[in-house]
């Protein structure tokens, strides 16, 4: 897994404005790098990709965008902006089907069609990163993905931002590991602006999956 580490920055956080008091424990001396890395990921891409990429850019961190092939086809300029800004593009199937309800061949077609969109529209690959829609995966899905060179990425912290979770709730889920957010999240940017600078100051780093 390739990490893009971000050093300390002198941001003033917006925690007070949001009424957030969350801080993660101070890192102990000798803390392993893997224990302090936060992976910000964003699913879907039908709306909001530009806004989320812009927010990450302003914060000086990078993320991974797991977008559907449809989103890549329909909103190519927004996705291109994210990719050209240094963010990673991952696979979220072509049209957001529940892969656990499909045959092996159908699972692979969903993944391959999304990959084809990324190659055709942007000239980049989504491999080997797959984030399954609805967080729905099983042994069959994992095996089908592996057969064509993809690995299912698991979620450690689900923000439920797609459903309108508050900025404080989202911020509280930004913890070391894979944090799942969505491009359409209404309060996601506010949460990131509030929590990320302080986490950097505490010594946490932000990585991209790869």
Backbone as JSON, one array per atom type, in Angstrom:
{
  "sequence": "XXXXXXXXXXXXXXXXXXXXXXXXXXXXXXXXXXXXXXXXXXXXXXXXXXXXXXXXXXXXXXXXXXXXXXXXXXXXXXXXXXXXXXXXXXXXXXXXXXXXXXXXXXXXXXXXXXXXXXXXXXXXXXXXXXXXXXXXXXXXXXXXXXXXXXXXXXXXXXXXXXXXXXXXXXXXXXXXXXXXXXXXXXXXXXXXXXXXXXXXXXXXXXXXXX",
  "N": [[0.84, -1.19, 0.0], [0.74, 2.11, -0.97], [1.72, 5.11, 0.52], [0.85, 8.49, 0.84], [2.28, 10.87, 2.52], [1.52, 13.55, 4.66], [2.86, 16.44, 6.03], [3.12, 18.39, 9.12], [0.96, 21.19, 9.38], [0.15, 24.72, 9.48], [-2.62, 25.28, 10.1], [-5.59, 26.98, 11.23], [-8.17, 25.63, 13.02], [-11.69, 24.89, 12.43], [-13.12, 24.03, 14.59], [-14.34, 25.2, 16.87], [-16.35, 26.76, 15.74], [-18.09, 24.85, 14.81], [-18.79, 23.65, 17.08], [-17.37, 21.43, 17.86], [-15.51, 19.18, 19.81], [-13.81, 17.16, 19.5], [-10.84, 15.28, 19.76], [-8.16, 13.19, 18.82], [-6.24, 10.71, 20.62], [-3.05, 11.84, 21.79], [-0.14, 11.08, 19.94], [2.02, 8.51, 20.91], [5.53, 8.39, 21.62], [7.46, 6.7, 19.24], [5.37, 5.5, 17.96], [3.94, 3.34, 15.56], [4.03, 3.84, 12.02], [1.8, 2.92, 10.59], [-0.2, 3.06, 12.41], [-1.07, 5.63, 12.63], [-2.11, 6.62, 10.31], [-4.53, 8.03, 8.24], [-6.99, 7.29, 5.94], [-8.75, 8.99, 3.7], [-11.64, 8.46, 1.95], [-13.9, 8.59, -0.84], [-17.04, 7.84, -2.04], [-19.06, 7.08, -4.97], [-19.74, 9.7, -6.83], [-21.63, 10.9, -8.52], [-22.58, 13.41, -7.95], [-20.83, 16.26, -6.61], [-18.06, 15.7, -6.66], [-16.1, 17.57, -7.5], [-16.29, 19.55, -5.49], [-15.49, 18.13, -3.19], [-12.88, 17.36, -3.86], [-11.7, 19.86, -4.16], [-11.85, 20.81, -1.53], [-10.12, 19.02, -0.21], [-7.75, 19.71, -1.51], [-7.37, 22.33, -0.56], [-6.87, 21.83, 2.07], [-4.53, 20.55, 1.98], [-4.2, 17.79, 1.78], [-4.51, 14.43, 0.46], [-6.86, 12.2, -1.15], [-8.81, 9.2, -1.8], [-10.87, 8.44, -4.46], [-13.58, 6.57, -4.94], [-15.28, 5.86, -7.56], [-18.19, 5.4, -9.62], [-18.48, 3.85, -12.87], [-20.41, 5.07, -14.43], [-20.5, 7.64, -13.26], [-17.97, 8.54, -13.94], [-18.22, 8.6, -16.72], [-20.3, 10.46, -17.04], [-19.57, 12.76, -15.65], [-17.01, 13.66, -16.37], [-15.18, 15.83, -16.42], [-15.12, 16.76, -13.78], [-14.12, 14.53, -12.43], [-11.67, 14.31, -13.69], [-10.48, 16.64, -12.73], [-10.14, 15.97, -10.03], [-8.37, 13.78, -10.24], [-6.2, 15.0, -11.57], [-5.43, 16.67, -9.58], [-4.03, 15.12, -7.91], [-5.31, 13.13, -6.51], [-6.39, 9.77, -5.85], [-7.94, 7.41, -8.02], [-10.41, 5.02, -7.62], [-12.24, 1.89, -8.03], [-15.74, 1.54, -8.23], [-17.66, -0.07, -9.2], [-19.73, -0.25, -12.22], [-22.45, 0.73, -12.29], [-23.3, 0.85, -9.64], [-24.37, -1.5, -8.43], [-25.51, -4.03, -6.11], [-23.14, -6.19, -5.39], [-23.19, -8.67, -4.17], [-25.44, -9.9, -4.98], [-25.1, -10.79, -7.49], [-23.87, -12.89, -10.19], [-20.63, -14.5, -10.55], [-19.56, -13.83, -13.07], [-21.09, -11.55, -13.67], [-20.34, -9.82, -11.6], [-17.67, -9.4, -12.26], [-18.0, -8.15, -14.73], [-19.21, -5.73, -13.99], [-17.1, -4.51, -12.59], [-15.11, -4.43, -14.56], [-16.31, -2.81, -16.52], [-16.41, -0.33, -15.24], [-13.67, 0.12, -14.95], [-13.02, 0.27, -17.66], [-14.27, 2.66, -18.37], [-12.73, 4.5, -16.91], [-10.26, 4.18, -18.14], [-10.89, 4.86, -20.79], [-11.99, 7.49, -20.68], [-10.22, 8.96, -19.09], [-7.7, 7.92, -19.18], [-6.48, 6.53, -17.11], [-6.0, 3.99, -14.57], [-8.19, 2.11, -12.43], [-7.46, -0.04, -11.02], [-5.6, -1.6, -8.37], [-7.87, -1.24, -6.83], [-10.94, -1.74, -5.29], [-14.01, -0.7, -4.09], [-16.83, -1.89, -2.69], [-20.21, -1.23, -3.59], [-22.67, -0.2, -1.2], [-21.22, -1.3, 0.83], [-21.22, -3.99, 0.51], [-20.08, -7.14, 0.36], [-18.74, -10.45, -0.19], [-17.36, -13.79, 0.08], [-17.52, -14.77, -2.53], [-17.64, -12.44, -4.1], [-15.16, -11.28, -3.44], [-13.4, -13.22, -4.43], [-14.07, -13.2, -7.18], [-13.29, -10.62, -7.84], [-10.54, -10.7, -7.29], [-9.66, -12.49, -9.24], [-9.55, -10.92, -11.51], [-7.7, -9.06, -10.96], [-8.26, -7.21, -8.88], [-8.68, -5.82, -5.58], [-10.71, -6.0, -2.76], [-11.47, -3.21, -0.84], [-11.72, -2.59, 2.54], [-13.92, -0.96, 4.86], [-13.12, 0.96, 7.66], [-14.2, 3.03, 9.13], [-17.3, 4.27, 8.89], [-18.94, 7.03, 7.78], [-21.56, 7.65, 7.14], [-22.34, 9.88, 5.75], [-23.76, 10.32, 3.44], [-26.38, 10.14, 4.13], [-26.99, 12.44, 5.4], [-25.67, 12.88, 7.79], [-24.52, 14.71, 10.65], [-22.02, 17.34, 10.77], [-20.44, 17.12, 13.06], [-20.76, 14.42, 13.75], [-19.63, 13.16, 11.5], [-17.01, 14.15, 11.64], [-16.19, 12.91, 13.97], [-15.8, 10.35, 13.13], [-13.53, 10.32, 11.67], [-10.83, 8.73, 11.8], [-7.77, 6.82, 12.38], [-7.16, 4.56, 9.72], [-9.34, 3.29, 7.11], [-11.56, 5.64, 6.03], [-14.83, 6.03, 5.14], [-16.51, 8.16, 3.03], [-18.74, 10.24, 1.1], [-19.2, 11.64, -2.17], [-21.47, 13.16, -2.37], [-22.05, 13.99, 0.16], [-23.54, 16.19, 2.42], [-22.56, 17.65, 4.62], [-19.95, 17.04, 4.71], [-17.62, 18.42, 3.82], [-17.5, 20.55, 5.65], [-17.0, 19.14, 7.98], [-14.49, 18.02, 7.46], [-12.92, 20.31, 7.14], [-13.03, 21.22, 9.71], [-11.8, 19.24, 11.29], [-9.43, 18.1, 10.14], [-7.04, 19.86, 10.06], [-6.33, 20.03, 12.82], [-5.81, 17.36, 13.42], [-3.57, 16.88, 11.87], [-1.79, 18.56, 13.17], [-1.58, 17.16, 15.53], [-0.01, 15.08, 14.78], [-0.95, 13.07, 13.17], [-1.19, 11.45, 9.97], [-2.16, 11.64, 6.5], [-3.16, 9.44, 4.0], [-3.08, 8.04, 0.64], [-4.74, 5.35, -0.89], [-3.22, 2.59, -2.54]],
  "CA": [[0.0, 0.0, 0.0], [1.57, 3.3, -1.08], [1.21, 6.19, 1.34], [1.24, 9.88, 0.58], [2.27, 11.45, 3.86], [1.4, 15.0, 4.74], [3.49, 16.91, 7.25], [2.38, 19.33, 9.94], [0.6, 22.45, 8.74], [-0.25, 25.72, 10.46], [-4.01, 25.69, 9.93], [-6.48, 27.23, 12.37], [-9.31, 24.76, 12.76], [-13.03, 25.43, 12.61], [-13.81, 23.22, 15.59], [-15.2, 26.0, 17.72], [-17.51, 27.21, 14.99], [-19.02, 23.74, 14.68], [-19.07, 23.09, 18.4], [-16.73, 20.13, 17.97], [-14.43, 19.12, 20.79], [-13.14, 15.89, 19.3], [-9.43, 15.13, 19.44], [-7.67, 11.84, 19.0], [-5.17, 10.67, 21.61], [-1.73, 12.25, 21.32], [0.66, 9.93, 19.53], [3.14, 8.2, 21.78], [6.82, 8.29, 20.94], [7.68, 5.36, 18.71], [4.15, 4.98, 17.33], [4.15, 2.82, 14.22], [3.43, 4.68, 10.99], [0.49, 2.4, 10.19], [-1.18, 3.34, 13.46], [-1.49, 7.03, 12.65], [-2.46, 7.03, 8.95], [-5.96, 8.13, 7.96], [-7.27, 7.24, 4.5], [-10.03, 9.6, 3.37], [-12.16, 7.94, 0.69], [-15.18, 9.17, -1.25], [-17.76, 6.96, -2.96], [-20.14, 7.42, -5.9], [-19.3, 10.63, -7.87], [-22.68, 11.45, -9.37], [-22.52, 14.85, -7.66], [-19.97, 16.66, -5.52], [-16.64, 15.33, -6.75], [-15.27, 18.78, -7.57], [-16.29, 20.2, -4.18], [-14.7, 17.36, -2.23], [-11.47, 17.46, -4.26], [-11.27, 21.23, -3.85], [-11.66, 20.89, -0.08], [-8.88, 18.32, 0.11], [-6.63, 20.52, -2.0], [-7.16, 23.49, 0.31], [-6.37, 21.33, 3.34], [-3.19, 20.0, 1.76], [-4.18, 16.33, 1.91], [-5.04, 13.72, -0.69], [-7.81, 11.15, -0.85], [-9.1, 8.2, -2.82], [-12.24, 8.57, -4.94], [-14.15, 5.33, -5.5], [-16.39, 6.37, -8.37], [-18.79, 4.46, -10.57], [-18.19, 4.11, -14.28], [-21.39, 6.06, -14.88], [-20.07, 8.96, -12.81], [-16.81, 8.91, -14.76], [-18.72, 8.93, -18.06], [-21.22, 11.61, -17.02], [-18.96, 13.94, -15.01], [-15.58, 13.44, -16.64], [-14.34, 16.99, -16.08], [-14.96, 16.8, -12.32], [-13.24, 13.44, -12.05], [-10.34, 14.69, -14.18], [-9.96, 17.63, -11.79], [-9.68, 15.25, -8.85], [-7.18, 12.99, -10.6], [-5.1, 15.91, -11.87], [-5.02, 17.3, -8.32], [-3.22, 14.16, -7.17], [-6.11, 12.16, -5.77], [-6.41, 8.44, -6.45], [-9.23, 6.94, -8.51], [-10.66, 3.6, -7.4], [-13.39, 1.29, -8.72], [-16.97, 1.42, -7.42], [-18.52, -0.75, -10.19], [-20.2, 0.66, -13.26], [-23.69, 1.43, -11.97], [-23.64, 0.79, -8.21], [-25.18, -2.66, -8.07], [-25.11, -4.85, -4.97], [-22.39, -7.29, -6.02], [-23.49, -9.95, -3.54], [-26.63, -10.45, -5.63], [-24.75, -11.08, -8.88], [-23.01, -14.03, -10.46], [-19.21, -14.16, -10.69], [-19.38, -13.12, -14.34], [-21.71, -10.23, -13.57], [-19.47, -9.02, -10.73], [-16.49, -9.01, -13.03], [-18.41, -7.2, -15.76], [-19.41, -4.44, -13.32], [-15.78, -3.96, -12.29], [-14.4, -4.17, -15.82], [-16.92, -1.68, -17.21], [-15.94, 0.87, -14.56], [-12.27, 0.28, -15.34], [-12.99, 0.7, -19.06], [-14.61, 4.08, -18.38], [-11.56, 5.25, -16.43], [-9.22, 4.13, -19.18], [-11.35, 5.56, -22.0], [-12.25, 8.9, -20.46], [-9.16, 9.67, -18.36], [-6.39, 7.32, -19.41], [-5.92, 6.02, -15.85], [-6.6, 2.73, -14.12], [-8.72, 2.04, -11.07], [-6.89, -1.23, -10.39], [-6.37, -2.8, -7.97], [-8.74, -0.82, -5.72], [-12.39, -1.88, -5.45], [-14.85, -0.52, -2.91], [-18.13, -2.4, -3.12], [-21.39, -0.44, -3.23], [-23.42, -0.61, -0.01], [-20.28, -2.06, 1.66], [-21.69, -5.37, 0.39], [-19.14, -8.07, -0.26], [-18.66, -11.77, 0.42], [-16.24, -14.56, -0.47], [-17.67, -14.87, -3.98], [-17.26, -11.15, -4.67], [-13.72, -11.11, -3.28], [-12.74, -14.13, -5.36], [-14.3, -12.7, -8.54], [-12.46, -9.43, -8.02], [-9.14, -11.11, -7.31], [-9.39, -13.15, -10.52], [-9.28, -9.93, -12.56], [-6.68, -8.11, -10.5], [-8.77, -6.18, -7.96], [-8.75, -6.16, -4.17], [-11.78, -5.29, -2.05], [-11.02, -2.35, 0.24], [-12.69, -2.61, 3.63], [-14.16, 0.29, 5.57], [-12.94, 0.94, 9.1], [-15.04, 4.06, 9.73], [-18.36, 4.67, 7.97], [-19.48, 8.31, 8.26], [-22.98, 7.78, 6.79], [-22.58, 11.27, 5.35], [-24.73, 10.35, 2.35], [-27.72, 10.22, 4.71], [-27.16, 13.72, 6.06], [-25.04, 12.91, 9.11], [-24.02, 16.03, 11.03], [-20.58, 17.55, 10.66], [-19.78, 16.61, 14.26], [-20.72, 12.96, 13.67], [-18.65, 12.81, 10.47], [-15.68, 14.44, 12.17], [-15.87, 11.9, 14.98], [-15.46, 9.09, 12.46], [-12.24, 10.48, 10.99], [-9.9, 8.03, 12.68], [-6.82, 6.02, 11.61], [-7.77, 3.5, 8.93], [-10.08, 3.72, 5.94], [-12.76, 6.4, 6.37], [-15.7, 6.1, 3.98], [-17.39, 9.3, 2.87], [-19.39, 10.25, -0.22], [-19.08, 12.92, -2.86], [-22.71, 13.92, -2.2], [-22.26, 14.32, 1.57], [-23.89, 17.61, 2.58], [-21.77, 18.3, 5.67], [-18.63, 16.41, 4.72], [-16.56, 19.42, 3.7], [-17.42, 21.27, 6.92], [-16.37, 18.24, 8.95], [-13.06, 17.91, 7.14], [-12.28, 21.59, 7.44], [-12.96, 21.37, 11.16], [-11.02, 18.23, 12.02], [-8.15, 17.71, 9.53], [-5.86, 20.61, 10.5], [-5.96, 19.65, 14.17], [-5.22, 16.01, 13.4], [-2.2, 17.03, 11.36], [-1.0, 19.16, 14.25], [-1.35, 16.12, 16.54], [0.95, 14.12, 14.27], [-1.56, 12.08, 12.29], [-0.92, 11.69, 8.56], [-3.23, 11.26, 5.59], [-2.59, 8.69, 2.9], [-3.92, 7.56, -0.44], [-4.64, 3.92, -1.11], [-2.57, 2.3, -3.81]],
  "C": [[0.89, 1.25, 0.0], [0.93, 4.45, -0.31], [1.71, 7.53, 0.84], [1.15, 10.58, 1.92], [2.27, 12.96, 3.79], [1.99, 15.45, 6.06], [2.61, 17.87, 8.02], [2.12, 20.62, 9.18], [0.07, 23.42, 9.78], [-1.66, 26.19, 10.31], [-4.66, 26.05, 11.28], [-7.75, 26.45, 12.1], [-10.63, 25.49, 12.97], [-13.81, 24.68, 13.67], [-14.77, 24.03, 16.43], [-16.47, 26.42, 17.01], [-18.56, 26.11, 14.85], [-19.4, 23.15, 16.04], [-18.45, 21.73, 18.6], [-15.59, 20.19, 18.97], [-13.58, 17.88, 20.59], [-11.65, 16.07, 19.06], [-9.09, 13.67, 19.61], [-6.54, 11.85, 20.02], [-3.85, 11.13, 21.0], [-0.92, 11.01, 21.0], [1.84, 9.74, 20.48], [4.42, 8.12, 20.97], [7.03, 6.85, 20.49], [6.44, 4.73, 18.09], [4.44, 4.51, 15.92], [3.42, 3.67, 13.2], [2.02, 4.24, 10.64], [-0.59, 2.75, 11.2], [-1.7, 4.78, 13.43], [-1.9, 7.54, 11.27], [-3.97, 6.96, 8.75], [-6.15, 8.17, 6.45], [-8.67, 7.8, 4.25], [-10.48, 9.08, 2.0], [-13.56, 8.47, 0.43], [-15.82, 8.29, -2.31], [-18.7, 7.73, -3.89], [-19.72, 8.37, -7.03], [-20.38, 11.19, -8.77], [-22.82, 12.96, -9.16], [-21.42, 15.07, -6.63], [-18.49, 16.33, -5.6], [-15.74, 16.56, -6.73], [-15.17, 19.44, -6.19], [-15.42, 19.46, -3.18], [-13.21, 17.43, -2.57], [-10.91, 18.83, -3.94], [-11.0, 21.38, -2.36], [-10.37, 20.2, 0.34], [-7.66, 19.12, -0.32], [-6.32, 21.66, -1.04], [-6.6, 23.07, 1.67], [-4.97, 20.73, 3.21], [-3.09, 18.51, 1.96], [-4.78, 15.71, 0.65], [-5.97, 12.6, -0.25], [-7.97, 10.2, -2.0], [-10.57, 8.29, -3.18], [-12.67, 7.27, -5.6], [-15.42, 5.71, -6.27], [-16.92, 5.3, -9.32], [-18.38, 4.83, -12.0], [-19.16, 5.13, -14.86], [-20.95, 7.47, -14.5], [-18.88, 9.45, -13.63], [-17.26, 9.33, -16.15], [-19.5, 10.24, -18.06], [-20.58, 12.89, -16.49], [-17.44, 13.88, -15.16], [-14.71, 14.61, -16.19], [-14.1, 17.08, -14.58], [-13.99, 15.72, -11.86], [-11.81, 13.74, -12.5], [-9.7, 15.71, -13.25], [-9.4, 16.93, -10.55], [-8.39, 14.48, -9.14], [-5.98, 13.9, -10.84], [-4.61, 16.66, -10.63], [-4.21, 16.35, -7.44], [-3.98, 13.15, -6.35], [-6.19, 10.86, -6.56], [-7.82, 8.07, -6.87], [-9.33, 5.44, -8.3], [-11.97, 3.18, -8.06], [-14.56, 1.12, -7.76], [-18.07, 0.77, -8.25], [-19.04, 0.25, -11.22], [-21.44, 1.43, -12.84], [-24.23, 1.11, -10.58], [-24.59, -0.34, -7.86], [-24.64, -3.32, -6.8], [-24.45, -6.1, -5.52], [-22.71, -8.64, -5.41], [-24.72, -10.62, -4.16], [-26.37, -10.86, -7.07], [-23.92, -12.35, -8.98], [-21.56, -13.57, -10.56], [-18.98, -13.37, -11.96], [-19.95, -11.71, -14.3], [-20.88, -9.29, -12.69], [-18.28, -8.51, -11.53], [-16.82, -8.01, -14.13], [-18.6, -5.81, -15.17], [-18.06, -3.75, -13.07], [-15.07, -3.55, -13.58], [-14.99, -2.99, -16.59], [-16.52, -0.35, -16.57], [-14.49, 1.15, -14.95], [-12.16, 0.79, -16.78], [-13.32, 2.18, -19.18], [-13.43, 4.94, -17.95], [-10.47, 5.29, -17.48], [-9.62, 4.98, -20.38], [-11.44, 7.06, -21.79], [-11.06, 9.67, -19.88], [-7.77, 9.11, -18.6], [-5.71, 6.84, -18.15], [-6.62, 4.72, -15.48], [-7.15, 2.88, -12.72], [-8.13, 0.86, -10.3], [-5.77, -0.85, -9.43], [-7.46, -2.5, -6.94], [-10.22, -0.94, -6.05], [-13.05, -1.63, -4.1], [-16.26, -0.87, -3.32], [-19.26, -1.48, -2.69], [-22.11, -1.05, -2.03], [-22.54, -1.35, 1.0], [-20.59, -3.55, 1.6], [-20.68, -6.23, -0.36], [-19.21, -9.4, 0.47], [-17.51, -12.53, -0.26], [-16.31, -14.66, -1.98], [-17.23, -13.58, -4.66], [-15.75, -10.96, -4.6], [-12.95, -12.0, -4.26], [-12.86, -13.64, -6.81], [-13.41, -11.5, -8.82], [-10.99, -9.81, -8.15], [-8.75, -11.73, -8.65], [-9.06, -12.16, -11.63], [-8.4, -8.79, -12.04], [-7.14, -7.01, -9.57], [-8.83, -6.73, -6.53], [-9.86, -5.34, -3.51], [-11.19, -4.5, -0.88], [-12.1, -2.29, 1.31], [-12.78, -1.24, 4.31], [-13.94, 0.1, 7.07], [-13.9, 1.9, 9.8], [-16.03, 4.56, 8.69], [-19.02, 5.94, 8.51], [-20.98, 8.47, 8.02], [-23.32, 9.21, 6.34], [-23.59, 11.39, 4.23], [-26.15, 10.55, 2.86], [-27.95, 11.52, 5.46], [-26.61, 13.78, 7.47], [-24.48, 14.3, 9.39], [-22.51, 16.11, 10.86], [-19.85, 16.98, 11.88], [-19.7, 15.08, 14.24], [-19.65, 12.52, 12.67], [-17.24, 13.0, 11.01], [-15.24, 13.39, 13.19], [-15.48, 10.57, 14.39], [-14.15, 9.18, 11.68], [-11.16, 9.99, 11.93], [-8.89, 7.27, 11.81], [-7.48, 4.81, 10.97], [-8.5, 4.09, 7.74], [-11.39, 4.36, 6.36], [-13.61, 6.54, 5.11], [-16.62, 7.31, 4.06], [-17.97, 9.25, 1.46], [-19.28, 11.63, -0.85], [-20.31, 13.79, -2.62], [-22.96, 14.33, -0.75], [-22.44, 15.82, 1.79], [-22.97, 18.32, 3.56], [-20.34, 17.78, 5.73], [-17.5, 17.42, 4.67], [-16.39, 20.17, 5.02], [-16.72, 20.42, 7.97], [-14.87, 18.16, 8.71], [-12.32, 19.19, 7.48], [-12.11, 21.78, 8.94], [-11.93, 20.45, 11.8], [-9.63, 18.0, 11.46], [-6.97, 18.52, 10.03], [-5.39, 20.22, 11.91], [-5.32, 18.28, 14.23], [-3.79, 16.06, 12.87], [-1.3, 17.59, 12.44], [-0.67, 18.13, 15.34], [-0.38, 15.05, 16.07], [0.36, 13.02, 13.42], [-1.26, 12.44, 10.84], [-2.08, 11.15, 7.72], [-2.61, 10.59, 4.37], [-3.59, 8.4, 1.81], [-3.7, 6.06, -0.59], [-3.98, 3.65, -2.46], [-1.87, 0.96, -3.78]]
}
